[in-house]
Amino acid sequence: MELISNPWPWYVAGPMIAFVMFALLFFGGNFGMSNNLRTMCSAMGGHKVSDFFKIDLKNQTWNMVFVVGSILGGFIAYRFFTPDTAIDLSQATTDRLAKLGFENAGASYLPPEIFGMENLTSPFGLAVLLIGGILVGFGARYAGGCTSGHAISGLSNLQLPSLIAVIGFFIGGLSMVHFILPLIF
């Protein structure tokens, strides 16, 4: 099987996203991964702990199918359609990452300095994962949705709160990369 190394062009992927959004709007659904997390928590017994998770699971089956499809689609794309995991970085980026301790910057999508098993099982790595997970979970709940929900659903519905949230996501992401990440490494 020949591997596909180029992403789909915008004129294919864009209309597919628009079609999914139209279908969700037509059938009264909302797109976003935090909706799926709420459904999973409810299915695993969260409704016994908090009223927030008391939802009609029969009407949310599509959320579970979406999560399974996302995981399966990501696995298939990585395993069968990614010919080379090396990424092309500019020399300035490679030099800056080397100063931060990244030995083989650009050798793979997931640098072992961050995603290696020894880092994920160390106390520092576990603390970063735990704190990051809490901040993302709190932020998604406080913002009334996650990045995909606000950026795709909210902006397509011309919702001002989603525009404000997306601007906040970008400011937070840029601040993390330029100011906080260098302090961690």
Secondary structure, DSSP 8 states (H G I E B T S, - for coil): -----S---HHHHHHHHHHHHHHHHHHT----HHHHHHHHHHHTTGGGT-GGG---GGGGHHHHHHHHHHHHHHHHHHHHH-S-------HHHHHHHHHTT-TTTTS-SS-HHHHSHHHHTSHHHHHHHHHHHHHHHHHHHHTTS-HHIIIIIIHHTT-HHHHHHHHHHHHHHHHIIIIIHHHH-
